[in-house]
Amino acid sequence: MTKAQTAVSPDEFFKIITPFLNEINPNIPPYAPDEAFYKEVFDKFAAASGLPEDTIPHFVDTGEVLARCFYPSLPRDLQISIGVLTAYVFSIDDQCADPEFREQLKSYRSVFLGQSTTDLQYIKGLYNTLHDIASHYEWYAGDMIIKSTMDFVSINIVEAEQTGDFMVSPSTKLFPDFLRQKSGIGEAYAFLFPWERLGSGGLFYVDPRYSGYY
């Protein structure tokens, strides 16, 4: 039988892990502003999401920088779509606090699977953005990008509705954090990496189910 381990307090944990994270934290290389690129991401996200224009810079500012800095070798049109997707990611995380928005967003799966239609431009725009991005990749990578995004949408809805209601034992108090990591958007961004640069073994590097065998 495995001996129960003494719980480590959050303060002790961060005292150990923070120096390590500071040591490995990469510096984002300097980049020149690209006003034309920013405008394209802004205009595409505004048209796709239907959100009020005064709220859009809050989401696009990070989206366009991430797309250019993290994926500099990708074609410009794909970078722009990644910028739009990232703006969606930040807007979902922000707007799920609104009960009315959450209720509308819950129909996204039926819309994605073609089982229903919606008048909500926001969902249709997200679907079209994902469809455009997936068309640049092999089928498996495209599927994982879409699946990861669906995971992210669902967990944001659940988190907003269950805030303060997660009942966990002292030994599993980090479960909400685990759930966020498990259902986060990171997998989608991993599969956005230029597939051809990974070679035939790319699947084993990117998919955690296979990486242990490589």
ZIWOBEL-V382359 format. One record per residue. N is the residue number from 0. RES is the residue in one letter. SS is DSSP state (H for helix, E for strand, L for the rest). PHI is phi in radians with two decimals (NA if undefined). NEAR is the number of other ideal C-beta (glycine too) atoms within 8 Angstrom. Layout:
BEGIN
n=N res=RES ss=SS phi=PHI near=NEAR
n=N res=RES ss=SS phi=PHI near=NEAR
END
This chain:
BEGIN
n=0 res=M ss=L phi=NA near=2
n=1 res=T ss=L phi=-1.28 near=3
n=2 res=K ss=L phi=-1.29 near=4
n=3 res=A ss=L phi=-1.08 near=4
n=4 res=Q ss=L phi=-1.63 near=4
n=5 res=T ss=L phi=-1.21 near=4
n=6 res=A ss=L phi=-1.15 near=6
n=7 res=V ss=L phi=-1.74 near=5
n=8 res=S ss=L phi=-1.21 near=6
n=9 res=P ss=H phi=-0.95 near=5
n=10 res=D ss=H phi=-1.09 near=6
n=11 res=E ss=H phi=-1.15 near=8
n=12 res=F ss=H phi=-1.07 near=9
n=13 res=F ss=H phi=-1.20 near=8
n=14 res=K ss=H phi=-1.12 near=7
n=15 res=I ss=H phi=-1.42 near=8
n=16 res=I ss=H phi=-1.46 near=8
n=17 res=T ss=H phi=-1.05 near=8
n=18 res=P ss=H phi=-1.04 near=7
n=19 res=F ss=H phi=-1.14 near=8
n=20 res=L ss=H phi=-1.12 near=8
n=21 res=N ss=H phi=-1.12 near=7
n=22 res=E ss=H phi=-1.24 near=6
n=23 res=I ss=H phi=-1.64 near=6
n=24 res=N ss=L phi=-1.07 near=6
n=25 res=P ss=L phi=-1.34 near=4
n=26 res=N ss=L phi=-1.56 near=4
n=27 res=I ss=L phi=-1.21 near=6
n=28 res=P ss=L phi=-1.11 near=5
n=29 res=P ss=L phi=-1.07 near=4
n=30 res=Y ss=L phi=-2.45 near=8
n=31 res=A ss=L phi=-1.55 near=4
n=32 res=P ss=L phi=-1.00 near=5
n=33 res=D ss=L phi=-2.22 near=8
n=34 res=E ss=H phi=-1.11 near=6
n=35 res=A ss=H phi=-1.14 near=6
n=36 res=F ss=H phi=-1.12 near=13
n=37 res=Y ss=H phi=-1.00 near=11
n=38 res=K ss=H phi=-1.12 near=8
n=39 res=E ss=H phi=-1.13 near=9
n=40 res=V ss=H phi=-1.12 near=16
n=41 res=F ss=H phi=-1.02 near=12
n=42 res=D ss=H phi=-1.13 near=8
n=43 res=K ss=H phi=-1.20 near=12
n=44 res=F ss=H phi=-1.21 near=17
n=45 res=A ss=H phi=-1.07 near=11
n=46 res=A ss=H phi=-1.20 near=8
n=47 res=A ss=H phi=-1.26 near=14
n=48 res=S ss=H phi=-1.52 near=14
n=49 res=G ss=L phi=1.27 near=9
n=50 res=L ss=L phi=-1.31 near=11
n=51 res=P ss=L phi=-1.02 near=5
n=52 res=E ss=H phi=-1.06 near=6
n=53 res=D ss=H phi=-1.26 near=5
n=54 res=T ss=H phi=-1.61 near=9
n=55 res=I ss=H phi=-1.21 near=14
n=56 res=P ss=H phi=-0.95 near=8
n=57 res=H ss=H phi=-1.01 near=8
n=58 res=F ss=H phi=-1.66 near=15
n=59 res=V ss=H phi=-1.36 near=14
n=60 res=D ss=H phi=-0.92 near=8
n=61 res=T ss=H phi=-1.35 near=10
n=62 res=G ss=H phi=-1.03 near=18
n=63 res=E ss=H phi=-1.28 near=15
n=64 res=V ss=H phi=-1.20 near=9
n=65 res=L ss=H phi=-1.04 near=11
n=66 res=A ss=H phi=-1.08 near=14
n=67 res=R ss=H phi=-1.35 near=13
n=68 res=C ss=H phi=-1.39 near=10
n=69 res=F ss=H phi=-1.52 near=7
n=70 res=Y ss=L phi=-2.29 near=13
n=71 res=P ss=L phi=-1.16 near=6
n=72 res=S ss=L phi=-1.58 near=5
n=73 res=L ss=L phi=-1.37 near=10
n=74 res=P ss=L phi=-1.03 near=6
n=75 res=R ss=H phi=-1.02 near=7
n=76 res=D ss=H phi=-1.12 near=6
n=77 res=L ss=H phi=-1.25 near=11
n=78 res=Q ss=H phi=-1.01 near=13
n=79 res=I ss=H phi=-1.10 near=13
n=80 res=S ss=H phi=-1.11 near=12
n=81 res=I ss=H phi=-1.14 near=15
n=82 res=G ss=H phi=-1.07 near=18
n=83 res=V ss=H phi=-1.15 near=14
n=84 res=L ss=H phi=-1.03 near=14
n=85 res=T ss=H phi=-1.14 near=13
n=86 res=A ss=H phi=-1.09 near=16
n=87 res=Y ss=H phi=-1.06 near=15
n=88 res=V ss=H phi=-0.98 near=12
n=89 res=F ss=H phi=-1.21 near=12
n=90 res=S ss=H phi=-1.26 near=12
n=91 res=I ss=H phi=-1.10 near=12
n=92 res=D ss=H phi=-1.04 near=8
n=93 res=D ss=H phi=-1.41 near=9
n=94 res=Q ss=H phi=-1.52 near=8
n=95 res=C ss=L phi=-1.16 near=13
n=96 res=A ss=L phi=-1.23 near=5
n=97 res=D ss=L phi=-1.56 near=7
n=98 res=P ss=H phi=-0.99 near=5
n=99 res=E ss=H phi=-1.13 near=6
n=100 res=F ss=H phi=-1.09 near=9
n=101 res=R ss=H phi=-1.04 near=12
n=102 res=E ss=H phi=-1.08 near=7
n=103 res=Q ss=H phi=-1.18 near=11
n=104 res=L ss=H phi=-1.20 near=14
n=105 res=K ss=L phi=-1.07 near=7
n=106 res=S ss=L phi=-1.44 near=11
n=107 res=Y ss=H phi=-1.06 near=12
n=108 res=R ss=H phi=-1.12 near=7
n=109 res=S ss=H phi=-1.10 near=8
n=110 res=V ss=H phi=-1.19 near=14
n=111 res=F ss=H phi=-1.05 near=9
n=112 res=L ss=L phi=-1.55 near=6
n=113 res=G ss=L phi=1.30 near=4
n=114 res=Q ss=L phi=-1.59 near=5
n=115 res=S ss=L phi=-2.73 near=6
n=116 res=T ss=L phi=-1.98 near=4
n=117 res=T ss=L phi=-2.53 near=9
n=118 res=D ss=L phi=-1.57 near=4
n=119 res=L ss=L phi=-1.39 near=10
n=120 res=Q ss=H phi=-1.01 near=9
n=121 res=Y ss=H phi=-1.00 near=11
n=122 res=I ss=H phi=-1.21 near=13
n=123 res=K ss=H phi=-1.08 near=11
n=124 res=G ss=H phi=-1.14 near=13
n=125 res=L ss=H phi=-1.12 near=13
n=126 res=Y ss=H phi=-1.06 near=11
n=127 res=N ss=H phi=-1.11 near=9
n=128 res=T ss=H phi=-1.12 near=13
n=129 res=L ss=H phi=-1.14 near=12
n=130 res=H ss=H phi=-1.09 near=8
n=131 res=D ss=H phi=-1.13 near=9
n=132 res=I ss=H phi=-1.11 near=15
n=133 res=A ss=H phi=-1.08 near=12
n=134 res=S ss=L phi=-1.17 near=7
n=135 res=H ss=L phi=-1.53 near=8
n=136 res=Y ss=L phi=-2.15 near=11
n=137 res=E ss=L phi=-1.06 near=6
n=138 res=W ss=H phi=-1.00 near=6
n=139 res=Y ss=H phi=-1.16 near=7
n=140 res=A ss=H phi=-1.07 near=12
n=141 res=G ss=H phi=-1.06 near=13
n=142 res=D ss=H phi=-1.07 near=9
n=143 res=M ss=H phi=-1.20 near=13
n=144 res=I ss=H phi=-1.10 near=15
n=145 res=I ss=H phi=-1.20 near=12
n=146 res=K ss=H phi=-1.06 near=9
n=147 res=S ss=H phi=-1.11 near=13
n=148 res=T ss=H phi=-1.17 near=14
n=149 res=M ss=H phi=-1.11 near=11
n=150 res=D ss=H phi=-0.97 near=12
n=151 res=F ss=H phi=-1.12 near=14
n=152 res=V ss=H phi=-1.06 near=11
n=153 res=S ss=H phi=-1.10 near=9
n=154 res=I ss=H phi=-1.19 near=12
n=155 res=N ss=H phi=-1.17 near=11
n=156 res=I ss=H phi=-1.13 near=12
n=157 res=V ss=H phi=-1.08 near=8
n=158 res=E ss=H phi=-1.03 near=12
n=159 res=A ss=H phi=-1.14 near=10
n=160 res=E ss=H phi=-1.41 near=7
n=161 res=Q ss=H phi=-1.84 near=8
n=162 res=T ss=L phi=-0.94 near=6
n=163 res=G ss=L phi=1.44 near=4
n=164 res=D ss=L phi=-1.87 near=5
n=165 res=F ss=L phi=-1.18 near=7
n=166 res=M ss=L phi=-1.75 near=3
n=167 res=V ss=L phi=-2.25 near=7
n=168 res=S ss=L phi=-1.36 near=5
n=169 res=P ss=H phi=-0.98 near=5
n=170 res=S ss=H phi=-1.39 near=5
n=171 res=T ss=H phi=-2.21 near=7
n=172 res=K ss=L phi=-1.19 near=7
n=173 res=L ss=L phi=-1.58 near=6
n=174 res=F ss=H phi=-0.99 near=9
n=175 res=P ss=H phi=-0.99 near=9
n=176 res=D ss=H phi=-1.17 near=7
n=177 res=F ss=H phi=-1.07 near=8
n=178 res=L ss=H phi=-1.09 near=10
n=179 res=R ss=H phi=-1.13 near=10
n=180 res=Q ss=H phi=-1.16 near=8
n=181 res=K ss=H phi=-1.11 near=6
n=182 res=S ss=L phi=-1.86 near=9
n=183 res=G ss=L phi=-1.29 near=10
n=184 res=I ss=L phi=-1.63 near=10
n=185 res=G ss=H phi=-1.00 near=8
n=186 res=E ss=H phi=-1.08 near=11
n=187 res=A ss=H phi=-1.05 near=14
n=188 res=Y ss=H phi=-1.21 near=8
n=189 res=A ss=H phi=-1.15 near=8
n=190 res=F ss=H phi=-1.36 near=13
n=191 res=L ss=L phi=-1.33 near=10
n=192 res=F ss=L phi=-1.04 near=9
n=193 res=P ss=L phi=-0.93 near=8
n=194 res=W ss=H phi=-1.00 near=10
n=195 res=E ss=H phi=-1.15 near=5
n=196 res=R ss=H phi=-1.35 near=8
n=197 res=L ss=H phi=-1.45 near=11
n=198 res=G ss=H phi=1.26 near=6
n=199 res=S ss=H phi=-1.17 near=3
n=200 res=G ss=H phi=-1.58 near=8
n=201 res=G ss=H phi=-0.98 near=10
n=202 res=L ss=H phi=-1.01 near=9
n=203 res=F ss=H phi=-1.28 near=10
n=204 res=Y ss=H phi=-1.39 near=9
n=205 res=V ss=H phi=-1.57 near=12
n=206 res=D ss=L phi=-1.57 near=9
n=207 res=P ss=H phi=-1.09 near=5
n=208 res=R ss=H phi=-1.17 near=5
n=209 res=Y ss=H phi=-1.82 near=9
n=210 res=S ss=H phi=-1.06 near=10
n=211 res=G ss=L phi=-1.21 near=6
n=212 res=Y ss=L phi=-1.65 near=5
n=213 res=Y ss=L phi=-1.56 near=7
END
